[in-house]
Amino acid sequence: MIHPDVIGCDIAKAHLDFFDSGLERHFRIDNTPAAISAWLDGLDGRGVHIVFEATGRYDRQLRIALETRELPYSRVNPARARDFAKAIGLLAKTDAIDARLLARMGQSLPLSTQAPDDPARHVLARLHTRRDQLVAMRQQERTRLHETEGIERDSAESHMAWLDAEVARIEMACRDVLKAEKTLQEQEARLRSIPGIGPVAALTLIAHMPELGNRSAKAIAALAGLAPFNVGTSRGKRHIRGGRQPDQVLGLKSRFQPRRR
């Protein structure tokens, strides 16, 4: 569905830049619950659709406010927004220009309306992201062991032991979230029944791929960045590309794409 009355929003940590296509007006507000609520109060029941890029934690306050008031919005992949800008020949880039771009994107393309966020899945996604961060730090320390000795080595080993314990603690917290939600438990059981899907892979998919079970296999593969696409004029060759950004599906490609032999 193409939305005629669209408000584009460029999101930063401290502020939000809007372009209201209905009023042809740009404005900025603080990225705080109070400022967002005051702005929404001023819409006066207008039938608008808000479009913004997926920016991880920085768009959460806006999403919560929109979902609380049951207002429709589209959270688009930043790569798709950049491709749209190239397609219309827009090279300049400022917060105000990006907001106008997103409004125009919502007017020109049939963007899907975002489903409300699942609070339990959101907690699981945050915990899973933290686990991946800790695992990455542990791997860095393991690599350093080959170059250290004496006190340096003792420090790295001590840090790795702490990281092992912290990863285990986060994994236990993830298990607690799964145990508390019957729907997530059932989804994990179905995923674990697939050969090759272990507990970490299942957790990754549950936390970061809520579309599982509601979209086709091809659509899911494309979202994960695992779908092969034709590139250029070479016949018989396809390459995987695209998909969600690392802050949305952390580690999916590395866990599921075939390894080169």
WOZIUR-V973585 format. One record per backbone hydrogen bond with DSSP energy under -0.5 kcal/mol. CO is the residue of the C=O (numbers start at 1). NH is the residue of the N-H. If there is no record, write none. Layout:
((CO/NH) (CO/NH))
This chain:
((2/4) (4/6) (5/49) (6/8) (6/21) (7/51) (8/19) (9/11) (9/53) (10/17) (14/31) (15/12) (16/29) (17/10) (18/27) (19/8) (19/21) (20/24) (20/25) (25/20) (27/18) (29/16) (30/32) (32/36) (33/37) (34/38) (35/39) (36/40) (37/41) (38/42) (39/42) (40/43) (41/44) (43/46) (46/48) (49/7) (50/74) (51/9) (52/76) (53/55) (55/58) (56/59) (57/60) (59/63) (60/64) (61/65) (62/66) (63/67) (64/68) (65/69) (66/71) (67/70) (72/50) (73/114) (74/52) (74/76) (76/54) (77/80) (77/81) (78/82) (79/83) (80/84) (81/85) (82/86) (83/87) (84/88) (85/90) (86/89) (89/91) (94/98) (95/99) (96/100) (97/101) (98/102) (99/103) (100/104) (101/105) (102/106) (103/107) (104/108) (105/109) (106/3) (109/111) (117/119) (118/122) (119/123) (120/124) (121/125) (122/126) (123/127) (124/128) (125/129) (126/130) (127/131) (128/132) (129/133) (130/134) (131/135) (132/136) (133/137) (134/138) (135/139) (136/140) (137/141) (138/142) (139/143) (140/144) (141/145) (143/146) (144/147) (145/148) (149/152) (150/154) (151/155) (152/156) (153/157) (154/158) (155/159) (156/160) (157/161) (158/162) (159/163) (160/164) (161/165) (162/166) (163/167) (164/168) (165/169) (166/170) (167/171) (168/172) (169/173) (170/174) (171/175) (172/176) (173/177) (174/178) (175/179) (176/180) (177/181) (178/181) (180/182) (181/185) (182/186) (183/187) (184/188) (185/189) (186/190) (187/191) (188/192) (189/193) (191/194) (194/197) (196/198) (198/202) (199/203) (200/204) (201/205) (202/206) (203/207) (204/208) (205/209) (209/212) (211/214) (211/215) (216/220) (217/221) (218/222) (219/223) (220/224) (221/226) (221/227) (222/225) (223/244) (227/241) (229/239) (231/234) (234/237) (237/231) (239/229) (245/248) (245/249) (249/252) (251/255) (252/256) (253/257))
